[in-house]
C-alpha cells in the first residue's frame, strides 16, 4: 500500500476502489439443514467411493504384507540354531 493512501487516512477496504458486477449468494445459518441428505445420498456415495478405490488401494497393501511376511519367515529361519553347532559344549 502506498504511503499517500495511509496519510489520507484510508485503510485497507476503504481505498476508493469499487468492484462492480460481483454478486454473492448465501443462505442464513438458521435456514440451512446441517445433515440434509446425509443418509440418502451420503451412504451410497461412500459405498461408491470405496468400490471405485478398492482396486487402487488394496494391491500395494497386499504386496507390502507379502514382503513383510516373507522377511519375517526368513528372519525366523536364520535365527534358529543349526543341528550340531553346539553339540560339543556339553
Steps between C-alpha positions, in 0.01 A plus 500: 500500500634841413578746774283769341190294571608449860553874545149568376365267769372233266542146634477168325148455363443873464744581223248659269482206260157362425448158353192476285323196364577269794200321646520283808233255610481324833249336726441603853647252752153479652350372174757235409442136580827366636440132419274531198550189286764348729335159501327494161796638302800468733493124558463403131769754406735354763441146373556615142829667596621189684413278204680735259820519705530142624700388195749784531546486878506131590772364265782703663384383843490137388846524342635670811355230724646223285846661513471547877387141552784360287756711686366386839512133394855539370606674821349221712676240284835673537464537878460123559790299628647258255526137605848414624627858551499478878526121550858516629427744784328249729 
